[in-house]
Amino acid sequence: LDAGVHLPKICASVDPAAYGSVCEPACLAGVPITAVLGDQQAALFGQCAFDAGEAKCTYGTGMFLMLSTGTTPVPSTHGLLSTVAYSRAGADGAPPAVHYALEGSVAHCGSVVQWLRDRLEIIDSAAQSTEYAASLADNAGLYFVPAFGGLFAPHWRSDARGCIVGMGAAHTKRHVCRAALEAPAYQARELFDAMAKDAGRRLGALRVDGGMAASDFTMQFQAEMLDVEVIRPRVAETTAAGAAYAAGLAVGVWDTPEDIRAMWAADKTWTRTIDDDTREKYWRGWKKAISKSLDWVEKED
């Protein structure tokens, strides 16, 4: 490189000495900054998914599923991203211990509920969408693919667009709400299956957080689609918790990640209740709906 080019120094995400201290406000002046984590990495840390094979899914404006792969990076061949989960500074100048993850992202999750409220104007609140969805026995064959700007992982299709398919004269706004709340569960299964293939193991459970994790309906349907336990923690703000846990680990508030894990507790757990035939019927319908969302944007000459 040219001698005049100065690249930033790569620092461990958990390090008691790398980042300096707070300047303002005055009440916090001098407090050391001992951890720097990305949004989803912090949520993974906050969910105490430290070991290889542990996963979390954040249902926010978008949806982000991450799987810890331990100290060995796993290159994805199924449409996911390989990323650093966190790194911890080594003692006495030793290289940092780096932990890796697989990540899959979906562009629209909670934003779909906002769209139902603010654009279609068929609900007054997010809670009402859950109420409508739970009032129905099933989806009556209606599917909502929220590919408003294309499909992200694992498809990576910028030509896709959102669609509501399978509509008949008997469908109502309640069915549209149910289809919208079912969509994240189908998309998470796509990511979950891709992670199992990349990691070479079937995942045993999924820890969940984010705004839509407050929807008991969506979390129950998630358990139906994944056929594993779906677990919501007592501490809902897992991103903030993860950053705090990492900072405390750096300065000795906790000695090991296992000390932090001991504080994690479940708020509610969902398990599968539907039979195999019903589950696969739903899944076949989703895959058909995905196929209808493709090839909508034509390439310009």
For each residue, the residues with C-beta under 8 A, 3 or more apart:
1: 5 7
2: 5
3:
4:
5: 1 2
6:
7: 1
8:
9:
10:
11: 15 18 19 36 89
12: 15 18 87 88 89 90 96
13: 35 36 37 41 84 86 87 88 246
14: 34 35 86 87 88 89 246 247 249 250
15: 11 12 18 19 34 35 88 89 96 250
16: 32 34 89 250 251
17: 89
18: 11 12 15 89
19: 11 15 32 33 34 36
20: 32 33
21: 29 30 31 32 33
22: 28 29 30 31 32 33
23: 29
24: 28 29
25: 28 29
26: 29
27:
28: 22 24 25 31
29: 21 22 23 24 25 26
30: 21 22
31: 21 22 28
32: 16 19 20 21 22 251
33: 19 20 21 22 36 247
34: 14 15 16 19 246 247 250 251
35: 13 14 15 243 246 247 249 250
36: 11 13 19 33
37: 13 41 42 45 86 242 243 246
38: 41 42
39: 42 43 239
40: 43 44 58 64 66 103
41: 13 37 38 44 45 66 83 84 85 86 101 242
42: 37 38 39 45 46 238 239 240 242 243 246
43: 39 40 46 47 56 58 64 66 209 238 239 242
44: 40 41 47 49 56 66 68 85 86 101 242
45: 37 41 42 48 49 50 85 86 242 243 245 246
46: 42 43 209 235 237 238 239 240 241 242 243 245
47: 43 44 54 56 207 209 233 238 242 264
48: 45 54 257 260 261 264
49: 44 45 54 55 56 66 67 68 207
50: 45 54 68 99 257 261
51: 54 68 70
52: 68 69 70 199
53: 67 68 199 201 203 204
54: 47 48 49 50 51 67 68 207
55: 49 65 66 67 68 192 195 203 205 206 207
56: 43 44 47 49 65 66 206 207 208 209 238
57: 63 64 65 66 188 191 206 207 208 209 210
58: 40 43 63 64 65 208 209 210 213 238 239
59: 63 109 110 184 208 209 210 211 212 213 218
60: 63 64 109 110 210 211 212
61: 108 109 110 111
62: 105 106 107 108 109 110 111
63: 57 58 59 60 105 106 109 184 187 188 210 212
64: 40 43 57 58 60 103 104 105 106
65: 55 56 57 58 103 104 105 188 191 192 195 206
66: 40 41 43 44 49 55 56 57 83 85 101 102 103 104
67: 49 53 54 55 101 102 103 195 199 203
68: 44 49 50 51 52 53 54 55 85 99 100 101
69: 52 72 73 74 82 85 100 101 102 199
70: 51 52 99 100
71: 97 98 99 100
72: 69 100
73: 69 82 100
74: 69 82 100 102 198 199
75: 82 198
76: 79 80 81 82 102 194 198
77: 197 198
78: 154 194 195 197 198
79: 76 104 153 154 155 156 194
80: 76 102 103 104 153 154 191 194 195 198
81: 76 102 103 104 105 153
82: 69 73 74 75 76 100 101 102 103
83: 41 66 100 101 102 103
84: 13 41 87 98 99 100 101
85: 41 44 45 66 68 69 99 100 101
86: 13 14 37 41 44 45 99 246
87: 12 13 14 84 96 97 98 99
88: 12 13 14 15 96 97 99 249 250
89: 11 12 14 15 16 17 18 96 250
90: 12 93 94 95 96 97
91: 94
92:
93: 90
94: 90 91
95: 90
96: 12 15 87 88 89 90
97: 71 87 88 90
98: 71 84 87
99: 50 68 70 71 84 85 86 87 88
100: 68 69 70 71 72 73 74 82 83 84 85
101: 41 44 66 67 68 69 82 83 84 85
102: 66 67 69 74 76 80 81 82 83 195 198 199
103: 40 64 65 66 67 80 81 82 83 153
104: 64 65 66 79 80 81 152 153 154 190 191 194 195
105: 62 63 64 65 81 152 153
106: 62 63 64 109 152 153 184 187 188 191
107: 62 146 147 148 149 150 151 152
108: 61 62 111 112 115 146 147 148 149 162
109: 59 60 61 62 63 106 112 146 184 187 210 212
110: 59 60 61 62 113 114 126 210 211 212
111: 61 62 108 114 115 146
112: 108 109 115 116 144 146 180 183
113: 110 116 117 123 126 129 180 181 212
114: 110 111 117 118 126
115: 108 111 112 118 119 120 146 148
116: 112 113 119 120 122 123 129 176 177 180
117: 113 114 120 121 122 123 124 125 126 129
118: 114 115 121
119: 115 116
120: 115 116 117 173 176
121: 117 118
122: 116 117 173 176 177
123: 113 116 117 126 128 129 132 173 177
124: 117 128
125: 117 128 129
126: 110 113 114 117 123 129 130 211 215
127: 130 131
128: 123 124 125 131 132 177
129: 113 116 117 123 125 126 132 133 177 180 181 215
130: 126 127 133 134 181 215 216 217 218
131: 127 128 134 135
132: 123 128 129 135 136 173 174 177 178
133: 129 130 136 174 177 178 180 181 182 217 218
134: 130 131 216 217
135: 131 132 174
136: 132 133 139 140 174 175 178
137:
138:
139: 136 142 143 175 178 179 182 282 285
140: 136 168 170 171 175
141: 166 168 285
142: 139 164 165 166 167 171 175 176 178 179
143: 139 164 165 166 179 182 183 285 286 288 289
144: 112 162 163 164 176 179 180 182 183 289
145: 151 160 162 163 164 165 183 289 290 292 293
146: 107 108 109 111 112 115 162 180 183
147: 107 108 150 151 157 160 161 162 163 293
148: 107 108 115 161 162
149: 107 108 158
150: 107 147 157 158 159 160 161 297
151: 107 145 147 155 156 157 160 290 293 294
152: 104 105 106 107 155 156
153: 79 80 81 103 104 105 106 156 190 191 194
154: 78 79 80 104 190 191 194
155: 79 151 152 160 190 290
156: 79 151 152 153
157: 147 150 151 160 294
158: 149 150 297
159: 150 294 295 296 297 298
160: 145 147 150 151 155 157 293 294 295 296 297
161: 147 148 150 293 296 297
162: 108 144 145 146 147 148 293
163: 144 145 147 289 292 293
164: 142 143 144 145 167 176 179
165: 142 143 145 288 289 292
166: 141 142 143 285 289
167: 142 164 171
168: 140 141 171
169:
170: 140
171: 140 142 167 168 175 176
172: 175 176
173: 120 122 123 132 176 177
174: 132 133 135 136 177 178
175: 136 139 140 142 171 172 178 179
176: 116 120 122 142 144 164 171 172 173 179 180
177: 116 122 123 128 129 132 133 173 174 180 181
178: 132 133 136 139 142 174 175 181 182
179: 139 142 143 144 164 175 176 182 183
180: 112 113 116 129 133 144 146 176 177 183
181: 113 129 130 133 177 178 184 212 215 217 218 221
182: 133 139 143 144 178 179 185 186 218 221 282
183: 112 143 144 145 146 179 180 186 187
184: 59 63 106 109 181 187 188 212 218 222
185: 182 188 189 218 221 222 224 225 226
186: 182 183 189 190 225 282 283 286
187: 63 106 109 183 184 190 191
188: 57 63 65 106 184 185 191 192 206 222 225 226
189: 185 186 192 193 225 226 283
190: 104 153 154 155 186 187 193 194
191: 57 65 80 104 106 153 154 187 188 194 195
192: 55 65 188 189 195 196 203 206 226
193: 189 190 196 197
194: 76 78 79 80 104 153 154 190 191 197 198
195: 55 65 67 78 80 102 104 191 192 198 199 203
196: 192 193 199 200 201 202 203
197: 77 78 193 194 200
198: 74 75 76 77 78 80 102 194 195
199: 52 53 67 69 74 102 195 196 203
200: 196 197
201: 53 196
202: 196
203: 53 55 67 192 195 196 199 206 228
204: 53 228 229
205: 55 228 229 230 231
206: 55 56 57 65 188 192 203 222 226 228 229 230 231
207: 47 49 54 55 56 57 231 232 233
208: 56 57 58 59 213 219 222 230 231 232
209: 43 46 47 56 57 58 59 213 232 233 236 237 238 239
210: 57 58 59 60 63 109 110 213
211: 59 60 110 126 214
212: 59 60 63 109 110 113 181 184 215 218
213: 58 59 208 209 210 218 219 232 236
214: 211 236
215: 126 129 130 181 212 218 219
216: 130 134 219 220 268 270
217: 130 133 134 181 220 221
218: 59 130 133 181 182 184 185 212 213 215 221 222
219: 208 213 215 216 222 223 230 232 268 270
220: 216 217 223 224 230 270 273
221: 181 182 185 217 218 224 225
222: 184 185 188 206 208 218 219 225 226 230 270
223: 219 220 226 227 228 229 230 270 271 272 273
224: 185 220 221 227 272 273 274 279 282
225: 185 186 188 189 221 222 279 282 283
226: 185 188 189 192 206 222 223 230 272
227: 223 224 272 279
228: 203 204 205 206 223 272
229: 204 205 206 223 269 270 271
230: 205 206 208 219 220 222 223 226 269 270 271
231: 205 206 207 208 266 268 269 270
232: 207 208 209 213 219 236 266 267 268 269
233: 47 207 209 236 238 264 265 266 267
234: 265 266 267
235: 46 238 241 264 265
236: 209 213 214 232 233 267
237: 46 209 240 241
238: 42 43 46 47 56 58 209 233 235 241 242
239: 39 42 43 46 58 209 242 243
240: 42 46 237 243 244
241: 46 235 237 238 244 245
242: 37 41 42 43 44 45 46 47 238 239 245 246
243: 35 37 42 45 46 239 240 246 247
244: 240 241 247 248
245: 45 46 241 242 248 249 254 260
246: 13 14 34 35 37 42 45 86 242 243 249 250
247: 14 33 34 35 243 244 250 251
248: 244 245 251 252 253 254 260
249: 14 35 88 245 246 253 254 256 257 260
250: 14 15 16 34 35 88 89 246 247
251: 16 32 34 247 248
252: 248 255
253: 248 249
254: 245 248 249 257 259 260
255: 252 259
256: 249 259 260
257: 48 50 249 254 260 261
258: 261 262
259: 254 255 256 262 263
260: 48 245 248 249 254 256 257 263 264
261: 48 50 257 258 264
262: 258 259
263: 259 260
264: 47 48 233 235 260 261
265: 233 234 235
266: 231 232 233 234 269
267: 232 233 234 236
268: 216 219 231 232
269: 229 230 231 232 266
270: 216 219 220 222 223 229 230 231
271: 223 229 230
272: 223 224 226 227 228 279
273: 220 223 224
274: 224 278 279
275: 278 279
276: 279 280
277: 280 281
278: 274 275 281 282
279: 224 225 227 272 274 275 276 282 283
280: 276 277 283 284
281: 277 278 284 285
282: 139 182 186 224 225 278 279 285 286
283: 186 189 225 279 280 286 287
284: 280 281 287 288
285: 139 141 143 166 281 282 288 289
286: 143 186 282 283 289 290
287: 283 284 290 291
288: 143 165 284 285 291 292
289: 143 144 145 163 165 166 285 286 292 293
290: 145 151 155 286 287 293 294
291: 287 288 294
292: 145 163 165 288 289
293: 145 147 151 160 161 162 163 289 290 296
294: 151 157 159 160 290 291
295: 159 160
296: 159 160 161 293
297: 150 158 159 160 161
298: 159
299:
300:
301:
